[in-house]
């Protein structure tokens, strides 16, 4: 059915709610296109969009710093932390890890380092248990391994 101009409902005005939906990528294609065209044509609307963007609850979740921190892109691997504890790293990397732990005070890496330190300081009972297991199974290795 063809509608006359008078029967068509005019598009909703571009208000803050529509701009929030636009930022959340929650609009149908036609509405997105309409908002984008209006943004190209109006500096005032672009300023309003920026105000809406800053007022969003998730505004700080999408900054480069927040993404960098959330993804822990500067954190060394657990293997690197273990090598750091054993003092077998390249001096430059060791300096960086020391900075990351002591100055940045990364809670993830500090927890990893604490865990690794606890593992390296296992009680002697664990080592004696390993020795007992080895001694009890040595006969299985044969004469040439004794």
LINJONOR-V452132 format. One record per pair of residues at least 6 apart in sequence whose ideal C-beta (glycine too) atoms are under 8 Angstrom apart, sorted by sequence separation. I is the first residue (numbers start at 0). J is the second residue. D is the distance in Angstrom with one decimal. If there is no record, write none. Layout:
# LINJONOR-V452132
I J D
I J D
This chain:
# LINJONOR-V452132
11 17 6.4
20 26 5.2
38 44 5.5
52 58 6.3
59 65 5.6
67 73 7.1
82 88 4.9
99 105 5.5
24 31 7.9
37 44 5.5
38 45 5.5
86 93 7.5
137 144 7.3
26 34 6.9
75 83 7.2
88 96 7.1
100 108 5.8
137 145 6.5
17 26 7.5
21 30 7.7
60 69 8.0
79 88 6.9
83 92 8.0
99 108 6.0
100 109 6.0
20 30 7.8
21 31 6.4
38 48 6.3
83 93 6.0
96 108 7.8
100 112 6.3
17 30 7.3
21 34 4.7
79 92 6.9
83 96 4.8
83 97 7.8
18 34 7.2
80 96 6.9
17 34 6.6
75 92 7.6
79 96 6.6
10 30 7.7
13 33 7.6
75 95 7.6
13 34 6.0
75 96 5.2
10 33 6.2
13 37 5.5
75 99 6.7
74 99 7.1
22 48 7.6
73 99 6.7
21 48 7.7
80 108 6.5
84 112 7.1
18 47 6.6
22 51 6.7
83 112 7.6
18 48 5.3
22 52 6.0
73 103 7.7
13 44 6.5
74 105 6.1
80 111 5.4
84 115 5.7
15 47 7.2
19 51 5.8
73 105 7.8
80 112 5.3
84 116 6.5
18 51 4.5
22 55 6.8
74 107 6.0
75 108 6.5
71 105 7.7
74 108 5.4
77 111 5.6
81 115 5.4
80 115 5.8
84 119 6.5
15 51 5.3
19 55 6.9
71 107 6.0
77 115 7.3
